[in-house]
Amino acid sequence: MTSPTGEIYRIDWLPGTDVLHGTCHCGREHTAQDPVEMWEWMLAHPQGHHVDEPRGNSS
């Protein structure tokens, strides 16, 4: 059994669209249509989660 990390990742589907909206445990946000792209972005933390990057920025 592994111990909890305390990191929470949240992905919401925007109804009526193919868009996923993700929020990383650091508070940065990202939108994508591909669930694999979304998870890769989240799990790459902190790469792509720069402080000077506007929140909600889609790549």
PDB file of N, CA, C and O in Angstrom, chain B, residues numbered from 101:
ATOM      1  N   MET B 101       0.842  -1.176   0.000  1.00  0.00           N
ATOM      2  CA  MET B 101       0.000   0.000   0.000  1.00  0.00           C
ATOM      3  C   MET B 101       0.886   1.237   0.000  1.00  0.00           C
ATOM      4  O   MET B 101       1.872   1.302   0.734  1.00  0.00           O
ATOM      5  N   THR B 102       0.531   2.218  -0.826  1.00  0.00           N
ATOM      6  CA  THR B 102       1.304   3.451  -0.887  1.00  0.00           C
ATOM      7  C   THR B 102       0.658   4.519  -0.026  1.00  0.00           C
ATOM      8  O   THR B 102      -0.547   4.487   0.222  1.00  0.00           O
ATOM      9  N   SER B 103       1.458   5.457   0.424  1.00  0.00           N
ATOM     10  CA  SER B 103       0.911   6.549   1.232  1.00  0.00           C
ATOM     11  C   SER B 103       0.396   7.661   0.323  1.00  0.00           C
ATOM     12  O   SER B 103       0.927   7.854  -0.771  1.00  0.00           O
ATOM     13  N   PRO B 104      -0.624   8.390   0.752  1.00  0.00           N
ATOM     14  CA  PRO B 104      -1.179   9.460  -0.074  1.00  0.00           C
ATOM     15  C   PRO B 104      -0.177  10.603  -0.248  1.00  0.00           C
ATOM     16  O   PRO B 104       0.598  10.904   0.660  1.00  0.00           O
ATOM     17  N   THR B 105      -0.202  11.228  -1.411  1.00  0.00           N
ATOM     18  CA  THR B 105       0.728  12.320  -1.700  1.00  0.00           C
ATOM     19  C   THR B 105       0.148  13.675  -1.339  1.00  0.00           C
ATOM     20  O   THR B 105       0.896  14.639  -1.172  1.00  0.00           O
ATOM     21  N   GLY B 106      -1.168  13.772  -1.214  1.00  0.00           N
ATOM     22  CA  GLY B 106      -1.801  15.054  -0.941  1.00  0.00           C
ATOM     23  C   GLY B 106      -2.019  15.878  -2.195  1.00  0.00           C
ATOM     24  O   GLY B 106      -2.519  17.000  -2.118  1.00  0.00           O
ATOM     25  N   GLU B 107      -1.654  15.340  -3.348  1.00  0.00           N
ATOM     26  CA  GLU B 107      -1.838  16.051  -4.611  1.00  0.00           C
ATOM     27  C   GLU B 107      -3.193  15.704  -5.189  1.00  0.00           C
ATOM     28  O   GLU B 107      -3.557  14.533  -5.296  1.00  0.00           O
ATOM     29  N   ILE B 108      -3.940  16.741  -5.564  1.00  0.00           N
ATOM     30  CA  ILE B 108      -5.266  16.537  -6.142  1.00  0.00           C
ATOM     31  C   ILE B 108      -5.280  17.095  -7.555  1.00  0.00           C
ATOM     32  O   ILE B 108      -4.961  18.261  -7.786  1.00  0.00           O
ATOM     33  N   TYR B 109      -5.653  16.244  -8.486  1.00  0.00           N
ATOM     34  CA  TYR B 109      -5.804  16.627  -9.883  1.00  0.00           C
ATOM     35  C   TYR B 109      -7.292  16.590 -10.197  1.00  0.00           C
ATOM     36  O   TYR B 109      -7.991  15.663  -9.788  1.00  0.00           O
ATOM     37  N   ARG B 110      -7.780  17.590 -10.917  1.00  0.00           N
ATOM     38  CA  ARG B 110      -9.205  17.627 -11.236  1.00  0.00           C
ATOM     39  C   ARG B 110      -9.371  17.845 -12.736  1.00  0.00           C
ATOM     40  O   ARG B 110      -8.768  18.745 -13.320  1.00  0.00           O
ATOM     41  N   ILE B 111     -10.200  17.001 -13.346  1.00  0.00           N
ATOM     42  CA  ILE B 111     -10.533  17.164 -14.754  1.00  0.00           C
ATOM     43  C   ILE B 111     -12.049  17.183 -14.873  1.00  0.00           C
ATOM     44  O   ILE B 111     -12.735  16.258 -14.437  1.00  0.00           O
ATOM     45  N   ASP B 112     -12.555  18.248 -15.470  1.00  0.00           N
ATOM     46  CA  ASP B 112     -13.992  18.396 -15.701  1.00  0.00           C
ATOM     47  C   ASP B 112     -14.251  18.376 -17.196  1.00  0.00           C
ATOM     48  O   ASP B 112     -13.481  18.924 -17.984  1.00  0.00           O
ATOM     49  N   TRP B 113     -15.325  17.748 -17.564  1.00  0.00           N
ATOM     50  CA  TRP B 113     -15.784  17.762 -18.955  1.00  0.00           C
ATOM     51  C   TRP B 113     -16.744  18.921 -19.087  1.00  0.00           C
ATOM     52  O   TRP B 113     -17.632  19.085 -18.250  1.00  0.00           O
ATOM     53  N   LEU B 114     -16.585  19.733 -20.126  1.00  0.00           N
ATOM     54  CA  LEU B 114     -17.486  20.851 -20.362  1.00  0.00           C
ATOM     55  C   LEU B 114     -18.658  20.342 -21.202  1.00  0.00           C
ATOM     56  O   LEU B 114     -18.500  20.107 -22.400  1.00  0.00           O
ATOM     57  N   PRO B 115     -19.832  20.169 -20.589  1.00  0.00           N
ATOM     58  CA  PRO B 115     -20.994  19.592 -21.279  1.00  0.00           C
ATOM     59  C   PRO B 115     -21.304  20.299 -22.594  1.00  0.00           C
ATOM     60  O   PRO B 115     -21.209  21.521 -22.705  1.00  0.00           O
ATOM     61  N   GLY B 116     -21.671  19.506 -23.568  1.00  0.00           N
ATOM     62  CA  GLY B 116     -22.015  20.033 -24.888  1.00  0.00           C
ATOM     63  C   GLY B 116     -20.798  20.272 -25.775  1.00  0.00           C
ATOM     64  O   GLY B 116     -20.929  20.762 -26.897  1.00  0.00           O
ATOM     65  N   THR B 117     -19.616  19.926 -25.274  1.00  0.00           N
ATOM     66  CA  THR B 117     -18.377  20.104 -26.041  1.00  0.00           C
ATOM     67  C   THR B 117     -17.537  18.839 -25.922  1.00  0.00           C
ATOM     68  O   THR B 117     -17.896  17.899 -25.213  1.00  0.00           O
ATOM     69  N   ASP B 118     -16.420  18.837 -26.624  1.00  0.00           N
ATOM     70  CA  ASP B 118     -15.426  17.767 -26.488  1.00  0.00           C
ATOM     71  C   ASP B 118     -14.245  18.262 -25.657  1.00  0.00           C
ATOM     72  O   ASP B 118     -13.159  17.684 -25.715  1.00  0.00           O
ATOM     73  N   VAL B 119     -14.452  19.327 -24.886  1.00  0.00           N
ATOM     74  CA  VAL B 119     -13.371  19.991 -24.167  1.00  0.00           C
ATOM     75  C   VAL B 119     -13.294  19.509 -22.723  1.00  0.00           C
ATOM     76  O   VAL B 119     -14.302  19.399 -22.025  1.00  0.00           O
ATOM     77  N   LEU B 120     -12.058  19.224 -22.297  1.00  0.00           N
ATOM     78  CA  LEU B 120     -11.775  18.883 -20.907  1.00  0.00           C
ATOM     79  C   LEU B 120     -11.063  20.066 -20.272  1.00  0.00           C
ATOM     80  O   LEU B 120     -10.197  20.679 -20.896  1.00  0.00           O
ATOM     81  N   HIS B 121     -11.419  20.389 -19.044  1.00  0.00           N
ATOM     82  CA  HIS B 121     -10.775  21.474 -18.305  1.00  0.00           C
ATOM     83  C   HIS B 121     -10.107  20.864 -17.086  1.00  0.00           C
ATOM     84  O   HIS B 121     -10.778  20.287 -16.231  1.00  0.00           O
ATOM     85  N   GLY B 122      -8.797  20.989 -17.003  1.00  0.00           N
ATOM     86  CA  GLY B 122      -8.048  20.386 -15.910  1.00  0.00           C
ATOM     87  C   GLY B 122      -7.450  21.416 -14.987  1.00  0.00           C
ATOM     88  O   GLY B 122      -7.047  22.497 -15.416  1.00  0.00           O
ATOM     89  N   THR B 123      -7.394  21.072 -13.709  1.00  0.00           N
ATOM     90  CA  THR B 123      -6.740  21.901 -12.709  1.00  0.00           C
ATOM     91  C   THR B 123      -5.723  21.048 -11.977  1.00  0.00           C
ATOM     92  O   THR B 123      -6.070  20.032 -11.376  1.00  0.00           O
ATOM     93  N   CYS B 124      -4.473  21.461 -12.028  1.00  0.00           N
ATOM     94  CA  CYS B 124      -3.388  20.749 -11.364  1.00  0.00           C
ATOM     95  C   CYS B 124      -3.404  21.062  -9.873  1.00  0.00           C
ATOM     96  O   CYS B 124      -4.027  22.032  -9.444  1.00  0.00           O
ATOM     97  N   HIS B 125      -2.721  20.243  -9.091  1.00  0.00           N
ATOM     98  CA  HIS B 125      -2.632  20.476  -7.652  1.00  0.00           C
ATOM     99  C   HIS B 125      -1.955  21.803  -7.336  1.00  0.00           C
ATOM    100  O   HIS B 125      -2.113  22.320  -6.230  1.00  0.00           O
ATOM    101  N   CYS B 126      -1.191  22.378  -8.295  1.00  0.00           N
ATOM    102  CA  CYS B 126      -0.520  23.660  -8.078  1.00  0.00           C
ATOM    103  C   CYS B 126      -1.437  24.836  -8.404  1.00  0.00           C
ATOM    104  O   CYS B 126      -1.076  25.988  -8.160  1.00  0.00           O
ATOM    105  N   GLY B 127      -2.622  24.554  -8.955  1.00  0.00           N
ATOM    106  CA  GLY B 127      -3.578  25.611  -9.262  1.00  0.00           C
ATOM    107  C   GLY B 127      -3.603  26.034 -10.716  1.00  0.00           C
ATOM    108  O   GLY B 127      -4.507  26.761 -11.127  1.00  0.00           O
ATOM    109  N   ARG B 128      -2.628  25.596 -11.506  1.00  0.00           N
ATOM    110  CA  ARG B 128      -2.620  25.939 -12.934  1.00  0.00           C
ATOM    111  C   ARG B 128      -3.736  25.186 -13.640  1.00  0.00           C
ATOM    112  O   ARG B 128      -4.107  24.078 -13.253  1.00  0.00           O
ATOM    113  N   GLU B 129      -4.263  25.819 -14.691  1.00  0.00           N
ATOM    114  CA  GLU B 129      -5.375  25.236 -15.445  1.00  0.00           C
ATOM    115  C   GLU B 129      -4.970  25.035 -16.895  1.00  0.00           C
ATOM    116  O   GLU B 129      -4.075  25.704 -17.410  1.00  0.00           O
ATOM    117  N   HIS B 130      -5.653  24.098 -17.540  1.00  0.00           N
ATOM    118  CA  HIS B 130      -5.338  23.735 -18.924  1.00  0.00           C
ATOM    119  C   HIS B 130      -6.602  23.163 -19.551  1.00  0.00           C
ATOM    120  O   HIS B 130      -7.390  22.503 -18.874  1.00  0.00           O
ATOM    121  N   THR B 131      -6.796  23.413 -20.839  1.00  0.00           N
ATOM    122  CA  THR B 131      -7.915  22.804 -21.554  1.00  0.00           C
ATOM    123  C   THR B 131      -7.372  21.990 -22.710  1.00  0.00           C
ATOM    124  O   THR B 131      -6.356  22.339 -23.310  1.00  0.00           O
ATOM    125  N   ALA B 132      -8.061  20.897 -23.019  1.00  0.00           N
ATOM    126  CA  ALA B 132      -7.660  20.018 -24.117  1.00  0.00           C
ATOM    127  C   ALA B 132      -8.849  19.156 -24.520  1.00  0.00           C
ATOM    128  O   ALA B 132      -9.767  18.943 -23.727  1.00  0.00           O
ATOM    129  N   GLN B 133      -8.831  18.668 -25.743  1.00  0.00           N
ATOM    130  CA  GLN B 133      -9.861  17.746 -26.195  1.00  0.00           C
ATOM    131  C   GLN B 133      -9.436  16.298 -26.002  1.00  0.00           C
ATOM    132  O   GLN B 133     -10.280  15.404 -25.941  1.00  0.00           O
ATOM    133  N   ASP B 134      -8.150  16.068 -25.906  1.00  0.00           N
ATOM    134  CA  ASP B 134      -7.611  14.713 -25.794  1.00  0.00           C
ATOM    135  C   ASP B 134      -7.304  14.383 -24.330  1.00  0.00           C
ATOM    136  O   ASP B 134      -6.481  15.063 -23.716  1.00  0.00           O
ATOM    137  N   PRO B 135      -7.944  13.357 -23.756  1.00  0.00           N
ATOM    138  CA  PRO B 135      -7.688  13.019 -22.360  1.00  0.00           C
ATOM    139  C   PRO B 135      -6.236  12.609 -22.088  1.00  0.00           C
ATOM    140  O   PRO B 135      -5.718  12.857 -20.999  1.00  0.00           O
ATOM    141  N   VAL B 136      -5.580  11.988 -23.066  1.00  0.00           N
ATOM    142  CA  VAL B 136      -4.177  11.611 -22.886  1.00  0.00           C
ATOM    143  C   VAL B 136      -3.317  12.869 -22.771  1.00  0.00           C
ATOM    144  O   VAL B 136      -2.442  12.947 -21.908  1.00  0.00           O
ATOM    145  N   GLU B 137      -3.562  13.845 -23.632  1.00  0.00           N
ATOM    146  CA  GLU B 137      -2.830  15.118 -23.569  1.00  0.00           C
ATOM    147  C   GLU B 137      -3.026  15.785 -22.210  1.00  0.00           C
ATOM    148  O   GLU B 137      -2.082  16.329 -21.637  1.00  0.00           O
ATOM    149  N   MET B 138      -4.257  15.739 -21.697  1.00  0.00           N
ATOM    150  CA  MET B 138      -4.553  16.354 -20.399  1.00  0.00           C
ATOM    151  C   MET B 138      -3.753  15.688 -19.289  1.00  0.00           C
ATOM    152  O   MET B 138      -3.134  16.376 -18.477  1.00  0.00           O
ATOM    153  N   TRP B 139      -3.756  14.347 -19.240  1.00  0.00           N
ATOM    154  CA  TRP B 139      -3.020  13.645 -18.188  1.00  0.00           C
ATOM    155  C   TRP B 139      -1.519  13.849 -18.322  1.00  0.00           C
ATOM    156  O   TRP B 139      -0.822  13.989 -17.317  1.00  0.00           O
ATOM    157  N   GLU B 140      -1.012  13.869 -19.553  1.00  0.00           N
ATOM    158  CA  GLU B 140       0.418  14.115 -19.752  1.00  0.00           C
ATOM    159  C   GLU B 140       0.798  15.493 -19.226  1.00  0.00           C
ATOM    160  O   GLU B 140       1.851  15.649 -18.607  1.00  0.00           O
ATOM    161  N   TRP B 141      -0.054  16.501 -19.467  1.00  0.00           N
ATOM    162  CA  TRP B 141       0.213  17.849 -18.967  1.00  0.00           C
ATOM    163  C   TRP B 141       0.230  17.853 -17.443  1.00  0.00           C
ATOM    164  O   TRP B 141       1.127  18.429 -16.829  1.00  0.00           O
ATOM    165  N   MET B 142      -0.758  17.212 -16.836  1.00  0.00           N
ATOM    166  CA  MET B 142      -0.835  17.203 -15.375  1.00  0.00           C
ATOM    167  C   MET B 142       0.344  16.476 -14.749  1.00  0.00           C
ATOM    168  O   MET B 142       0.946  16.968 -13.794  1.00  0.00           O
ATOM    169  N   LEU B 143       0.673  15.313 -15.279  1.00  0.00           N
ATOM    170  CA  LEU B 143       1.728  14.502 -14.683  1.00  0.00           C
ATOM    171  C   LEU B 143       3.131  15.033 -14.989  1.00  0.00           C
ATOM    172  O   LEU B 143       4.104  14.575 -14.391  1.00  0.00           O
ATOM    173  N   ALA B 144       3.246  15.990 -15.910  1.00  0.00           N
ATOM    174  CA  ALA B 144       4.537  16.598 -16.232  1.00  0.00           C
ATOM    175  C   ALA B 144       4.892  17.715 -15.243  1.00  0.00           C
ATOM    176  O   ALA B 144       5.951  18.330 -15.374  1.00  0.00           O
ATOM    177  N   HIS B 145       4.046  17.981 -14.278  1.00  0.00           N
ATOM    178  CA  HIS B 145       4.272  19.058 -13.309  1.00  0.00           C
ATOM    179  C   HIS B 145       5.698  18.998 -12.788  1.00  0.00           C
ATOM    180  O   HIS B 145       6.137  17.911 -12.413  1.00  0.00           O
ATOM    181  N   PRO B 146       6.451  20.088 -12.740  1.00  0.00           N
ATOM    182  CA  PRO B 146       6.060  21.468 -12.987  1.00  0.00           C
ATOM    183  C   PRO B 146       6.260  21.937 -14.428  1.00  0.00           C
ATOM    184  O   PRO B 146       5.992  23.100 -14.732  1.00  0.00           O
ATOM    185  N   GLN B 147       6.724  21.058 -15.322  1.00  0.00           N
ATOM    186  CA  GLN B 147       6.915  21.460 -16.715  1.00  0.00           C
ATOM    187  C   GLN B 147       5.571  21.859 -17.317  1.00  0.00           C
ATOM    188  O   GLN B 147       4.605  21.099 -17.247  1.00  0.00           O
ATOM    189  N   GLY B 148       5.511  23.048 -17.908  1.00  0.00           N
ATOM    190  CA  GLY B 148       4.273  23.544 -18.490  1.00  0.00           C
ATOM    191  C   GLY B 148       3.370  24.233 -17.487  1.00  0.00           C
ATOM    192  O   GLY B 148       2.253  24.620 -17.829  1.00  0.00           O
ATOM    193  N   HIS B 149       3.831  24.395 -16.254  1.00  0.00           N
ATOM    194  CA  HIS B 149       3.031  25.011 -15.195  1.00  0.00           C
ATOM    195  C   HIS B 149       3.742  26.263 -14.678  1.00  0.00           C
ATOM    196  O   HIS B 149       3.774  26.502 -13.471  1.00  0.00           O
ATOM    197  N   HIS B 150       4.299  27.044 -15.564  1.00  0.00           N
ATOM    198  CA  HIS B 150       5.107  28.194 -15.191  1.00  0.00           C
ATOM    199  C   HIS B 150       4.275  29.291 -14.543  1.00  0.00           C
ATOM    200  O   HIS B 150       3.120  29.507 -14.908  1.00  0.00           O
ATOM    201  N   VAL B 151       4.866  29.969 -13.593  1.00  0.00           N
ATOM    202  CA  VAL B 151       4.187  31.046 -12.864  1.00  0.00           C
ATOM    203  C   VAL B 151       3.795  32.175 -13.805  1.00  0.00           C
ATOM    204  O   VAL B 151       2.736  32.776 -13.628  1.00  0.00           O
ATOM    205  N   ASP B 152       4.631  32.481 -14.813  1.00  0.00           N
ATOM    206  CA  ASP B 152       4.326  33.573 -15.730  1.00  0.00           C
ATOM    207  C   ASP B 152       3.333  33.169 -16.815  1.00  0.00           C
ATOM    208  O   ASP B 152       2.923  34.008 -17.617  1.00  0.00           O
ATOM    209  N   GLU B 153       2.939  31.893 -16.852  1.00  0.00           N
ATOM    210  CA  GLU B 153       1.959  31.405 -17.828  1.00  0.00           C
ATOM    211  C   GLU B 153       0.571  31.784 -17.332  1.00  0.00           C
ATOM    212  O   GLU B 153       0.228  31.482 -16.189  1.00  0.00           O
ATOM    213  N   PRO B 154      -0.240  32.444 -18.167  1.00  0.00           N
ATOM    214  CA  PRO B 154      -1.600  32.792 -17.719  1.00  0.00           C
ATOM    215  C   PRO B 154      -2.390  31.557 -17.354  1.00  0.00           C
ATOM    216  O   PRO B 154      -2.274  30.526 -18.016  1.00  0.00           O
ATOM    217  N   ARG B 155      -3.184  31.649 -16.319  1.00  0.00           N
ATOM    218  CA  ARG B 155      -4.028  30.529 -15.917  1.00  0.00           C
ATOM    219  C   ARG B 155      -5.083  30.290 -16.988  1.00  0.00           C
ATOM    220  O   ARG B 155      -5.597  31.231 -17.593  1.00  0.00           O
ATOM    221  N   GLY B 156      -5.396  29.018 -17.214  1.00  0.00           N
ATOM    222  CA  GLY B 156      -6.397  28.669 -18.216  1.00  0.00           C
ATOM    223  C   GLY B 156      -5.845  28.635 -19.617  1.00  0.00           C
ATOM    224  O   GLY B 156      -6.610  28.528 -20.576  1.00  0.00           O
ATOM    225  N   ASN B 157      -4.545  28.722 -19.763  1.00  0.00           N
ATOM    226  CA  ASN B 157      -3.916  28.737 -21.077  1.00  0.00           C
ATOM    227  C   ASN B 157      -3.990  27.372 -21.729  1.00  0.00           C
ATOM    228  O   ASN B 157      -3.624  26.367 -21.118  1.00  0.00           O
ATOM    229  N   SER B 158      -4.455  27.328 -22.951  1.00  0.00           N
ATOM    230  CA  SER B 158      -4.484  26.079 -23.726  1.00  0.00           C
ATOM    231  C   SER B 158      -3.259  26.011 -24.593  1.00  0.00           C
ATOM    232  O   SER B 158      -2.854  27.016 -25.177  1.00  0.00           O
ATOM    233  N   SER B 159      -2.659  24.841 -24.689  1.00  0.00           N
ATOM    234  CA  SER B 159      -1.496  24.672 -25.544  1.00  0.00           C
ATOM    235  C   SER B 159      -1.901  24.044 -26.844  1.00  0.00           C
ATOM    236  O   SER B 159      -1.056  23.816 -27.710  1.00  0.00           O
TER     237      SER B 159
END
